[in-house]
């Protein structure tokens, strides 16, 4: 009976990667241990048909005490609300786990699925072990739990092979104990399962499909990424700059990396917006492999409006209420973003050597090269003017990299920062900025760079964010970029951003450290 419970516990711990291990251990411990104790206590006292209701009631008490305390009476007594939440959780958890970025958050109620599966396996294994003489059936009860963990864990971040190997070893040990006629026979047979476990751990990574196992999510119709709308972050830059004492957010970090707020890749002739699609996550931000240098940040929002959340590029882990991510750019957002919201981010800070930049090739992204027609469907005259300015600014450049650098130099030389300049970044505003006023904020500097880059075929987009510092003065260190792997700078394959807005306009700071 005890080994049947241990087997169920090992199968439950195989969900490591689907859920954080620290969230799994207490749930799995209760779900594997209590049914074993019940099986041993009720064996010979209640028939099977009487033991099953007792086990179900005990599970409802356990899950009310561990997962649904808010709905339970006194924190552990099942109520209609806690029972309903538990049953709906078991029903819906599988679909939710197949459509979210794993691992799930530590406080995710989807862990009720693990509790249910482990409890059922432990109870079934314990009852079979105590009421029959079968050698293999007590171990078979936990096999479906391991199968579900393996299927869901393909998209997770935890190791499945060690748990599967230990499961096989415990299953063999269980069969050995059930079949052996003496303690000496058991002692002589123990080395065999131990050796098999070691062989499995060593050999499993070399098996076919070990590096890229089949992901069952391919068979599931994923919900479309959710677009998040709001006032364009670029439209807010002028207001931020004209109110430098307004504290938008605070951040505690040891890094001096720029804090990116939003990536804008779609231009309609009047304004820049984002085409990002956001998906729920338990904290992990998919995308590039983590950079060698990481930076931890803790943010508290103050007067920053909108759903977007600042973070150093590129986030690899984000923890906070209702955070969703855009897998393509690493942008963070939350429908619960409001004053006082706190969240934590771990980012991988990337650095590119000069040799990689000199030989960089523009990213293959036609959408990031487009200059649209005007709202009336006609070709705006400003497009030809922008192309002429861009060609003149990049004359003599021998590579796309040099073109980007010369565009930045042109803007630094021919335009002046003025926080009192009129806002706007449409065709007409940028033409006026480049040809007449030559005075503007970082809003005009960034939009000009992006449009001029597109005018000569360089893929570009705008990243709005902040320079870290100790004062609350906001700024918009926009960059441009088009490659999904690196959203800031002119998009180059393999190296990402080359020219950023701190090279184009004034320096500032956002938030406080």
C-alpha positions in Angstrom: 0.0 0.0 0.0 2.8 2.4 0.9 4.7 1.7 -2.3 1.5 2.3 -4.3 1.2 5.7 -2.6 4.9 6.5 -3.4 4.3 5.5 -7.0 1.4 7.9 -7.2 3.5 10.7 -5.6 6.3 10.2 -8.1 3.9 10.4 -11.0 2.4 13.6 -9.5 5.9 15.2 -9.1 6.4 14.6 -12.8 4.2 17.6 -13.3 7.3 19.6 -12.3 7.6 22.1 -15.2 3.9 22.2 -15.6 3.7 23.7 -12.1 6.5 25.0 -9.9 7.9 22.3 -7.7 7.2 24.2 -4.5 3.5 24.4 -5.4 3.4 20.7 -6.3 5.0 19.2 -3.2 2.3 20.0 -0.6 -0.5 19.1 -3.0 1.1 15.8 -4.1 2.1 14.9 -0.5 -1.5 15.2 0.8 -3.0 13.6 -2.3 -0.7 10.6 -2.2 -0.4 10.1 1.6 -4.0 10.4 2.8 -5.5 7.8 0.5 -2.8 5.3 1.6 -3.7 5.9 5.2 -7.4 5.5 4.5 -6.8 2.2 2.6 -4.8 0.7 5.5 -7.3 2.0 8.1 -10.4 0.8 6.2 -9.1 -2.5 4.9 -11.2 -5.3 6.4 -13.6 -2.8 8.0 -15.5 -1.4 5.0 -16.3 -3.0 1.7 -15.1 -1.3 -1.4 -18.4 0.3 -2.1 -18.2 1.9 1.3 -14.6 3.0 1.1 -15.0 4.9 -2.2 -17.5 7.6 -0.8 -15.2 8.0 2.2 -12.2 8.6 -0.1 -14.2 11.1 -2.2 -15.3 13.1 0.9 -11.7 13.1 2.2 -10.5 14.4 -1.1 -13.0 17.3 -1.0 -11.8 18.2 2.5 -8.2 18.0 1.4 -8.6 20.1 -1.7 -10.7 22.6 0.2 -7.9 23.0 2.7 -5.1 23.2 0.2 -6.4 24.8 -3.0 -9.8 26.4 -2.3 -9.4 27.8 1.1 -11.2 31.0 0.2 -14.4 29.1 -0.7 -14.2 26.6 2.2 -15.8 27.1 5.6 -13.1 27.7 8.3 -10.5 27.2 5.6 -11.0 23.5 5.2 -14.6 22.4 5.5 -16.1 21.8 2.0 -19.0 24.1 1.0 -21.1 24.1 -2.2 -18.8 26.8 -3.5 -15.6 24.9 -2.8 -17.0 21.6 -4.2 -18.2 23.4 -7.4 -14.8 25.1 -7.8 -13.0 21.8 -7.4 -15.1 19.9 -9.9 -15.0 22.7 -12.4 -11.3 23.0 -11.9 -10.7 19.4 -12.6 -12.9 19.7 -15.8 -11.2 22.8 -17.1 -7.6 22.5 -16.0 -6.4 20.4 -18.8 -7.7 22.7 -21.5 -6.3 25.7 -19.7 -2.9 24.1 -19.3 -2.8 23.3 -23.1 -3.4 26.9 -24.0 -1.2 28.8 -21.6 2.6 29.3 -21.4 4.0 26.9 -18.8 4.9 26.6 -16.0 1.6 27.8 -14.4 1.8 30.3 -11.6 2.6 29.0 -8.1 -0.9 30.0 -7.0 -2.7 28.6 -10.0 -5.8 26.6 -9.1 -5.3 24.3 -12.1 -3.1 22.3 -9.7 -6.4 20.8 -8.5 -6.0 18.5 -11.6 -2.8 17.0 -10.1 -4.5 16.6 -6.7 -7.4 14.7 -8.3 -5.2 12.4 -10.4 -2.8 11.6 -7.7 -5.5 11.0 -5.1 -7.4 8.7 -7.5 -4.2 6.8 -8.3 -3.1 6.4 -4.7 -6.6 5.4 -3.6 -7.0 2.9 -6.4 -3.5 1.5 -5.9 -4.0 1.2 -2.2 -7.3 -0.5 -2.5 -6.0 -3.0 -5.0 -2.9 -3.7 -2.9 -4.9 -4.3 0.3 -7.8 -6.2 -1.3 -6.1 -8.4 -3.9 -2.9 -10.4 -4.5 -2.2 -9.0 -7.9 1.5 -8.2 -8.5 1.2 -5.6 -11.2 -2.2 -3.9 -10.9 -1.4 -1.7 -7.8 1.3 -0.1 -9.9 -0.8 0.3 -13.1 -3.1 2.6 -11.3 -0.5 5.4 -11.3 0.5 5.0 -14.9 -2.2 7.3 -16.3 -1.0 10.1 -14.0 2.5 9.8 -15.3 1.2 9.8 -18.9 -0.8 13.0 -18.4 2.3 14.6 -16.8 4.5 13.7 -19.7 2.0 14.9 -22.3 1.5 18.3 -20.6 5.1 18.6 -19.5 6.5 18.7 -23.1 5.7 22.4 -23.2 6.9 23.0 -19.7 10.3 23.7 -18.3 10.9 20.8 -15.9 12.7 17.5 -16.4 10.4 14.5 -17.0 13.0 11.8 -17.5 14.2 11.5 -13.9 10.7 11.2 -12.6 9.8 8.6 -15.3 12.9 6.6 -14.4 12.2 6.7 -10.7 8.6 5.7 -11.4 9.8 2.6 -13.3 12.1 1.7 -10.5 9.4 2.1 -7.8 7.0 0.1 -10.0 9.5 -2.7 -10.3 10.2 -2.6 -6.5 6.4 -2.8 -5.9 6.1 -5.8 -8.1 9.2 -7.4 -6.4 7.7 -6.9 -2.9 4.3 -8.3 -4.0 5.9 -11.3 -5.7 8.7 -12.1 -3.2 8.2 -14.8 -0.6 10.8 -13.6 1.8 12.7 -10.4 2.9 15.9 -12.0 1.6 14.4 -12.3 -1.9 13.4 -8.6 -1.8 16.9 -7.6 -0.7 18.5 -9.6 -3.5 16.2 -8.1 -6.0 16.6 -4.4 -5.1 19.8 -3.8 -7.1 18.1 -4.7 -10.4 15.5 -1.8 -10.2 18.2 0.6 -9.1 20.4 -0.3 -12.0 17.5 0.0 -14.5 16.8 3.5 -13.1 20.4 4.6 -13.6 20.4 3.2 -17.1 17.2 4.9 -18.0 18.4 8.3 -16.7 21.6 8.1 -18.8 20.2 6.6 -21.9 16.8 8.4 -22.2 18.3 11.7 -23.5 19.9 9.9 -26.4 16.7 8.3 -27.6 15.0 9.5 -30.9 12.7 12.5 -30.3 14.3 13.1 -26.9 15.4 16.6 -27.9 12.2 17.5 -29.6 9.4 15.4 -28.2 6.0 15.6 -29.8 3.8 18.4 -28.4 0.2 17.5 -28.1 -0.6 21.2 -28.3 -0.3 20.8 -32.1 -3.6 18.9 -32.0 -5.4 21.6 -29.9 -6.8 24.6 -31.5 -5.1 27.4 -29.6 -7.2 30.5 -28.9 -6.1 33.5 -31.0 -3.7 35.8 -29.2 -5.6 38.7 -27.6 -4.9 42.1 -28.9 -4.7 44.8 -26.3 -5.9 48.2 -27.3 -5.3 51.6 -25.6 -3.9 55.0 -26.3 -0.6 54.6 -28.3 2.3 54.8 -25.9 4.0 57.1 -28.4 1.1 59.6 -28.2 1.8 59.9 -24.4 5.5 60.9 -24.8 4.9 64.7 -25.1 2.7 64.7 -22.0 5.3 62.8 -20.0 8.1 65.2 -21.1 6.0 68.3 -20.2 5.3 67.0 -16.7 8.8 65.8 -15.6 7.9 65.7 -11.9 5.1 63.2 -12.5 6.2 59.8 -11.1 5.0 57.1 -13.6 6.5 54.1 -11.7 9.3 53.1 -9.5 11.7 50.3 -10.1 14.3 48.6 -7.9 17.1 47.1 -10.0 20.9 47.0 -10.1 20.8 47.2 -13.9 21.2 50.3 -16.0 19.4 48.7 -19.0 16.7 50.7 -20.8 13.1 49.8 -19.7 11.0 49.1 -22.7 7.2 49.8 -22.5 5.7 49.0 -25.9 6.8 47.9 -29.3 4.9 49.7 -32.2 5.2 48.1 -35.6 2.1 49.3 -37.5 1.8 52.7 -39.0 -1.4 54.0 -40.7 -0.1 57.3 -41.9 -1.2 59.1 -38.7 -0.2 57.1 -35.7 1.9 54.1 -34.7 0.2 51.1 -33.0 1.1 47.6 -32.0 0.0 44.4 -33.7 1.1 42.3 -30.7 -1.0 39.4 -29.6 -0.9 38.5 -25.9 -1.3 35.1 -24.3 -1.6 34.1 -20.6 1.5 32.9 -18.9 2.4 31.4 -15.5 5.5 33.6 -15.5 7.8 32.3 -18.3 8.2 34.5 -21.3 9.0 32.4 -24.4 11.4 33.6 -27.1 15.1 33.7 -27.3 17.3 31.7 -25.0 18.3 33.7 -22.0 21.3 36.0 -22.4 24.4 35.6 -20.3 23.7 38.7 -18.2 20.4 38.8 -16.3 18.8 41.6 -14.5 16.1 41.4 -11.8 13.6 44.3 -11.5 10.7 45.0 -9.1 8.2 47.6 -10.4 5.4 49.5 -8.7 3.1 51.5 -11.0 2.3 55.1 -10.0 0.7 57.3 -12.7 1.6 55.3 -15.8 -1.6 54.9 -17.8 -2.5 52.0 -20.1 -2.2 48.2 -20.0 1.5 48.0 -21.0 4.2 47.2 -18.4 7.8 48.4 -18.5 10.6 45.9 -18.3 14.2 45.6 -19.5 14.5 43.8 -22.8 14.2 40.9 -23.0 12.0 39.5 -20.2 12.4 35.8 -19.5 10.3 35.7 -16.4 7.5 37.9 -15.1 5.4 37.6 -12.0 2.4 39.8 -11.3 -1.4 40.0 -11.3 -2.9 39.1 -14.7 0.3 39.5 -16.7 0.1 38.4 -20.3 2.9 38.3 -22.8 3.5 38.7 -26.6 5.8 35.8 -27.4 7.1 37.6 -30.5 8.4 40.7 -28.9 8.4 39.9 -25.1 6.1 42.8 -24.4 4.3 42.6 -21.1 0.7 43.8 -20.4 -2.0 43.4 -17.8 -5.7 44.3 -17.8 -5.2 44.8 -14.0 -2.5 47.5 -14.5 -3.3 50.4 -12.2 -1.7 52.6 -9.6 -0.1 50.5 -6.8 0.3 47.4 -8.9 3.6 45.6 -8.2 5.3 43.0 -10.3 8.7 41.4 -10.8 10.6 40.8 -14.0 13.9 38.9 -14.8 15.4 40.0 -18.1 18.2 38.7 -20.2 20.4 41.6 -21.3 21.9 41.2 -24.7 25.1 42.6 -26.1 26.3 42.3 -29.6 30.0 42.5 -30.8 31.0 45.1 -33.3 31.9 42.4 -35.9 28.4 41.0 -35.8 26.9 44.5 -36.3 29.1 45.3 -39.3 28.1 42.2 -41.2 24.4 42.3 -40.2 21.7 41.6 -42.8 18.3 43.2 -42.6 15.6 40.9 -41.3 13.2 39.5 -43.8 10.0 41.2 -42.7 8.1 42.9 -45.5 5.5 44.3 -43.1 8.2 46.3 -41.3 9.2 48.0 -44.5 5.7 49.3 -45.5 4.8 52.9 -45.8 1.0 53.0 -46.1 -1.2 55.3 -48.2 -3.2 58.0 -46.5 -6.6 57.5 -45.0 -8.2 58.5 -48.3 -6.4 55.7 -50.2 -4.1 58.1 -52.1 -0.3 58.0 -52.0 0.7 60.9 -49.7 3.2 63.3 -51.2 5.3 63.0 -48.0 6.5 59.5 -48.9 8.5 60.8 -51.8 9.9 63.6 -49.7 10.9 61.1 -46.9 12.7 58.9 -49.5 14.6 61.9 -50.8 15.7 62.9 -47.3 16.7 59.3 -46.4 18.7 58.9 -49.6 20.5 62.2 -49.0 21.2 61.3 -45.4 22.7 57.9 -46.3 24.6 58.8 -49.4 27.8 56.9 -49.6 26.8 54.2 -47.2 28.0 50.8 -48.3 25.9 48.5 -46.1 22.5 48.5 -44.4 24.4 49.0 -41.1 26.0 52.2 -42.3 22.7 53.4 -43.6 21.1 53.0 -40.1 24.1 54.8 -38.5 24.0 57.7 -40.9 20.3 58.2 -40.5 20.9 58.5 -36.7 23.7 61.0 -37.3 21.6 63.0 -39.7 18.8 63.4 -37.1 21.3 64.4 -34.4 22.9 67.0 -36.6 19.8 68.6 -38.2 17.2 68.5 -35.4 17.0 70.0 -31.9 15.2 68.6 -28.9 12.4 70.8 -27.6 10.0 69.4 -25.0 7.5 72.2 -25.8 7.2 71.1 -29.5 3.8 70.2 -30.8 3.0 66.5 -30.5 2.3 64.3 -33.5 4.1 61.7 -35.6 2.0 61.3 -38.7 3.3 62.0 -42.3 2.5 65.7 -42.1 4.0 66.1 -38.6 7.2 64.3 -39.5 7.6 66.3 -42.8 7.2 69.5 -40.9 9.7 68.4 -38.3 12.3 67.4 -40.9 11.9 70.2 -43.3 10.7 73.3 -41.4 10.7 73.4 -37.6 13.5 70.9 -37.0 12.5 71.0 -33.4 10.8 68.1 -31.6 10.7 65.6 -28.8 11.9 62.0 -28.8 8.4 61.3 -30.3 9.4 63.0 -33.5 13.0 61.7 -33.4 11.9 58.1 -33.2 9.1 58.3 -35.7 11.3 60.1 -38.1 14.0 57.5 -37.9 11.5 54.7 -38.4 9.9 56.3 -41.4 13.2 57.3 -43.0 14.5 53.7 -42.5 11.4 52.3 -44.2 11.7 54.8 -47.0 15.0 53.2 -48.1 13.9 49.6 -47.4 15.2 49.1 -43.9 12.7 47.2 -41.7 11.9 49.2 -38.6 9.5 49.8 -35.8 9.4 51.9 -32.6 10.0 50.8 -29.0 8.8 53.3 -26.4 10.3 53.1 -23.0 12.5 54.8 -20.3 16.1 55.4 -19.4 16.6 54.1 -15.8 17.6 56.7 -13.3 17.1 58.1 -9.8 14.7 60.9 -10.8 11.1 60.5 -11.9 11.5 62.4 -15.1 10.0 60.4 -18.0 11.4 60.1 -21.5 10.8 57.9 -24.4 14.0 56.0 -25.5 12.4 54.7 -28.6 14.2 52.5 -31.0 13.1 50.8 -34.1 13.2 47.2 -35.1 11.5 44.5 -37.1 12.9 41.2 -36.3 10.6 39.3 -33.8 13.7 38.1 -31.9 14.8 41.6 -31.1 12.3 44.4 -31.3 14.5 47.5 -30.8 16.6 49.0 -33.6 16.6 48.5 -37.3 15.9 44.8 -37.7 19.0 42.8 -38.5 19.1 39.0 -38.6 20.8 37.5 -35.6 21.8 40.8 -33.9 18.6 42.7 -33.7 18.8 46.4 -32.8 21.5 48.6 -34.1 20.3 52.2 -33.7 18.3 53.2 -30.6 16.7 56.5 -29.7 19.2 57.4 -27.1 21.5 58.0 -30.1 18.8 60.2 -31.7 17.4 62.5 -29.1 17.8 63.7 -25.5 18.6 61.5 -22.5 16.2 61.2 -19.6 15.0 58.8 -17.0 11.8 56.9 -16.2 10.7 55.8 -12.8 13.2 55.7 -10.0 15.7 53.2 -8.6 
